[in-house]
């Protein structure tokens, strides 16, 4: 596998851009462009900065350069029966680690194993002045200085160019099964959340149509015992089911209506919006294909203490869960932070409104 | 940084008290010397300073008004929870206000179906689990001070505990915060959702040591209480074997709920103190707790037992019942006070290292201990490499504290050299501020200061803590110079 360090070149490019006030659009292989839209600015290609820098299975830590393909990292971990427990979506064969972390994306295991940010232990990055900085490290516990590594997760490259990320990894469960239950949405939401409050080896829960699907993970006997308690019908190829869901390849995602993502308290009953729903994250992440007006969707989410964002709308630019949907009182803090990292506002300028 | 007032402590009181009385009841203000004394230090009593005055608001609105008043007059504010911190993070400012959040102590809501608790910052860590217990739920992070420490302080310090490897630190268990900015504006972050729009300010505020805002409400995640928890005790006659056993357990794909190690001196001290039945001849013991479903634990116990024996354990015991489990833990939980009986004073360190360097770093600590003539006992979270060397000294012996601090500094530098960090869970506070100069370069420190200014432009919240000025690092003599020149040649050396 090729292994290249171009951090010095990248830092010089950023420094030069800062001097000339020239906006840069940081990119990997563009697998999440639909998610964040057009960045504008001079492209800054990070894919050349790649390779796993260190991986020690007994330390439960992997460190890799931002341009490293996610698939390469996952394959390496799998050799030692380990995994990225936040189960990141790839959205394409050549998704990179940097893009995954910058977008802060997590898969079906998220409510039970934590999000991308929960697994980040440290980063190396370039700030908007072209300085190479290192925060956090490769140890599980580290409270020296502000937690700027986690701040980079989901910041969409607006605070810095990610160079290297250290992640906590976890052992793969010895055994997994997927179970299906015929249940309408309201009862499925209650079931998922009741089970989440009991000592069961739950690792995913999703609902669409009239079907609730859950995944159990752990020691074989533990999984079997939980299955016996809960009942349900075993799904063959459960792994594929969750992968299709994670990668937005289910039939649900394949029509022309705009796609919205709602993040709500998991136990909130079904929201009254017209459209087709797909519930993930045990109720915490809800997708809807709807023609409802944006204001109505935002209101519905906010009324239950959540938030909504349109993702990859059919026509042109979608908005990710980025600065666009901010509460007004948060805007000055975001502006000040952007200024603190990128005083010339050259990094992914289009993402900052 | 830019504090412009020039009050004496008495002058501050004379100036501020009448203004505070406009919105605070008399009982919320402490001004007499004997009232101020109890606040002169937190859990790290080596550093003491009497605050200018103590304000103990009872409502969020009173906290906001206090902050607005202080911001207007540029008076420094140090927030304090239960005062159990171990890095001097709540050390008062003698010309400032010590803002105690102890009276904001209501549990607002236990949301059973969403598995969350919403509480005020003064609520004790253990009180959350007690309130959640009738629903079969609990709050996972359990610092050893959990009977006394407050959740607000836990968030400010990103507190850990013995269950971090499996259940994470505070940052992994907080879903929402309300905090007040330095000028008293209320900001809400997250809630009961699994994420929030914008930058991850929740992560940034957690562990920010009271430098960025004053936390007034917290929503935490609750977890189902495991069906079963079982602990094993393994004795080793060699530290290296014990370290090898830790790595082997992890490599086998087992994540214990707790994995704790104690060395010879700590074992003896604990045994003398609580009679936990520890093997006093051992060079090290490991306590390994597994939790989960009944089946999961049964499976794990057998595998861990085999691994321990394979890696040279001279004895492996499994607690037969809850009473025996609690007895095994009693020795570990009482380790600090037990070691405290061996000398008039002890000083607790908090470095974290990659696990593979455990044996090597312990050997070096032991060499330093001989060099300084100060005994060091080791009690630590082996699962995540978080060391707690306890240096024994006598504060009444001239020079002992100075040598202790020097030895402590060297131990932290060992941790950095091994690829670790100077603090795993206690925070930097005032205690480790010089070692921050060794952990970070000037560019990183300048970035920290820029983040601080983004929240608190006048530097009024907990001034002088957590992040050293570049000038201080220059004096400390460990200024990291990148590529032969300073990263910010033009920056003011405040």
Interface residues (C-beta under 8 A of the other chain):
Chain A: X56 X57 X58 X59 X60 X61 X81 X82 X104 X110 X111 X114 X115 X117 X118 X127 X131 X132 X133 X134 X135 X137 X138 X139 X140 X141 X142 X143 X144 X145 X146 X147 X148 X150 X151 X153 X154 X155 X159 X170 X171 X172 X174 X190 X193 X194 X196 X197 X198 X199 X200 X201 X218 X219 X221 X222 X224 X225 X226 X263 X264 X265 X266 X267 X281 X284 X285 X305 X306 X307 X309 X321 X322 X323 X324 X325 X326 X327 X329 X330 X333 X334 X336 X337 X339 X340 X341
Chain B: X111 X112 X113 X114 X115 X116 X135 X136 X137 X157 X158 X160 X164 X165 X168 X169 X171 X172 X181 X185 X186 X187 X188 X191 X192 X193 X194 X195 X196 X197 X198 X199 X200 X201 X203 X204 X206 X207 X208 X211 X212 X222 X224 X225 X226 X227 X247 X248 X250 X251 X253 X254 X255 X292 X293 X294 X295 X296 X298 X299 X300 X352 X353 X354 X355 X356 X381 X384 X385 X386 X419 X420 X421 X422 X423 X424 X425 X426 X427 X428 X432 X436 X439 X440 X441 X443 X444 X447 X448 X450 X451 X452 X453 X454 X455 X466 X467 X487
